[in-house]
Amino acid sequence: MRLLIFTQKVDKNDSVLGFFHTWIKEFAKHCESVKVICLEEGEHDFKSNAKPRSELRSTTGVEVFSLGKELGLSYFSYLKNLYKYLHKLNGSYDKVFVHMNPIYIVLCGVYFKMKGIPIYLWYVHRSVDFKLRVATLFTSKIFSSAKESFKIKTKKVVYLGHGIDINALPNTSHLYIEGVLRIAYIGRITPIKNLETLIDTGYQLKKKNLNIQIILYGDCVTESDKNYKMELEKIIKEKDLKNNVFFAGNVLHKDFPTLLSNCHITVNMSPSGGMDKAVLESILLGIPTFISNIIFSELFGEYTNLFLYRYNDSLDLTKKIYDFINMANNKFILTTLDSRVRKDFSLDHLIQKIISLMN
């Protein structure tokens, strides 16, 4: 298979999209060649051959072509470069894989249909817009993590779970024994996450005479997010938690194992919907993670009631955390969950499934 991939960004150091660098490498293991068109190009280790930006950047079967966002180009230049690359790469690929950006299919779908080249889309998000509906018409198959992550009714969609580079996430013990109980949140600082629930949980745990720290890894994207962060800071001050709750800002995806090495718990604040891979990554690191998203019930199985708290209910979350850290057999539970994730959610397993379905 000769594969053309469309994605937003190729940058192994990006705090949000850095993981896709590993996806590209995994695709390259199974394809004759891989060409990538991205909006923005950052650092990657596909062995650059020192040609100018936006030209061939690899001698390992992976070529990266940037539309030029990192150079500050205009939207007109993006379009010009997009169609230039389509002409340049004509005949060098036989399948197209689009990662999370249906706009590429809107712009190029007719071209690929005329060429008889099948298009495959990976999409994991609750939102549905006009671009996604149009893209769905042109795709041969759509891959998503779960039913809640793709809301358009179509026979084209296949639910595959997530793919995680399990080799990069060594499992170590994070069980709390005594001292400071460190709780981490990983994600965007935004109202839908209801982070005030986590802050109040810290307040309730402190009332139980626990010495706690809550570290919020993530940042604001919109002006609304920034206003929300200011509201959270007021709540923290009102509850006298200034020495207990910390905003750590954005961090690189590859640095999470190190940053979480001294944390005992992670809490995922997402409502029921898509499958957040941060939950899976925490389990692989040996960290108990508490969730309000019922989509994880099948994975947690008989342990669901230990970790699934009622959304936006700080008292319930407080009870779940307090009960777990005082439980006798919690190490066995974490080992069991780790085995399930490594078996069903490895990146190589996911890519092989995608390749098989594309063939």
C-alpha angles and dihedrals in degrees: 000000000000107000134200113198127196118199139153099243141005107203123125090202097054112120093221108024101028091105092067089069086071091047090057091051091050092050089050090059090062102035135074088226138354124206120186128201112192136173092228133021125205133156120334135156102226086126102263113225091210096250116144121285116279091029133089108321104175147052095191101081093276121101123184124204119185126204086213111254091137087059093052094246124167126257089252088057090051090056093044091052092045094057091039090058092046088056093043094049096042110139095011098099138039103193134043124211118189119196116210096316112099090174088081090059091047089053098040106021096100091049093053092045091052089051092048092238114147119232124214124192130202109202128167112171139102094229123096121194139164093271092056093048091051092045091052090061092058101042126098092204137359121212122204137163098240143343092269090057097061116041103182114099108234138136089227095075122099121188112220108161118227135311119223131180094240093182090066093055112066115194114236133163115274098167115147114236106159143321121049116006105216117202121186132200119196119196148057121325098237137133097252089066092063093215090174085075090060092045091052089047088058089051091051093048090049088054086057087061095255118145101227140181124191116197117194110204110194142058145233122274105180134038087252089057091053091052089049091052089054089053090051091051089055091051090049090052093046092052092046092241100131090118093045107046122057134183105218098181126216118337133185115268091231091057096058096092089057096041093049094045092101097039122103101194141020124202122204110208099189118123119234110298133080124024108259108212091208086078091055092046092052091052091050090053090054094251120137108236127199120212142185093194111103091202087085093058093098092052095046091043112165090010096056094105090056095058108021110091128183110269113259091004109125094179092056092046090049091053093048093051095043093048093047098051088052095048119113102216100039093121091061090050092053092048091052093051091047091055091051094051094046090051099046108025108043116135095232090053091051095047092048089053091050092048091049092051091047090054 
